[in-house]
Amino acid sequence: MQIKSRRRVRSAVTVVAFATAALLGTAGTALATRSDDRATQVVAENATTCEGAKLPGKVLPTSDLTFTGGTQKDIHLNITEVAKGVTVTAIVVKGGHGYNVYVPGEKGLPENPPWTQLRSPLNKGDQQAQISHWFVCGEKKTPPTEQPKPSEPTKTSTAKPPTSAPTTTDKPSQTSEAPTSTTAPAPAVDGNGGNGGGLADTGFDNAWLLWAGGLLVLAGAGVLVLLRVRRKAD
């Protein structure tokens, strides 16, 4: 009976020892993965792409990010700015015994940068592990190209006439040549003051001859009349 009791005690001690070791191992694993309450820890796994980490989006180039740290000599990563048009869906920081997944707007992580003190999980010795690599998942929308604005029609301004006539000091040019006359020269007049035996002039230089001739004709007519009267009387 005593032998059987001893065997039972030994068996119980062995079971307790194994249970204690299992509990310690579980606690050690829990401590090894606990590092940041803002992140979701993935234990004993590795990922290098968003698809491999089962996260939405594609790996963004680091040129779209403004950051410090994140090298294999650092234990922290700080992302202070993202490029215009970039939307971050997750941040993966690998190191130690797995990797941490940070999602903007969840678990106390701001929706927009800056995102500071990002880190990998703790290692098995409950120490903060150095970062082996990291990447950011998201998408980038190219802003639409601005269409050139149509050119405005050229406005033509109508010049208003001056309120006063412009003054000028220029005088019209004077020609030295005398104007040519189209009047024919007057015909030469002969010595009797007439117009060469033609019709009478309109002047008064030969009018007395006409009057003298008329008086002589009348005197002659009177003489003839007197002669006839005297003949009848005789």
Secondary structure by P-SEA (a helix, b strand, c coil): caaaaaaaaaaaaaaaaaaaaaaaaaaaaaaaaccccccccccccccccccccccccccccccccccccccccccbbbbccccccccccbbbbbcccbbbbbbccccccccccccccccccccccccccccccccccccccccccccccccccbbbbbbccccccccccccccccccccccccccccccccccccccccccccccaaaaaaaaaaaaaaaaaaaaaaaaaaaac
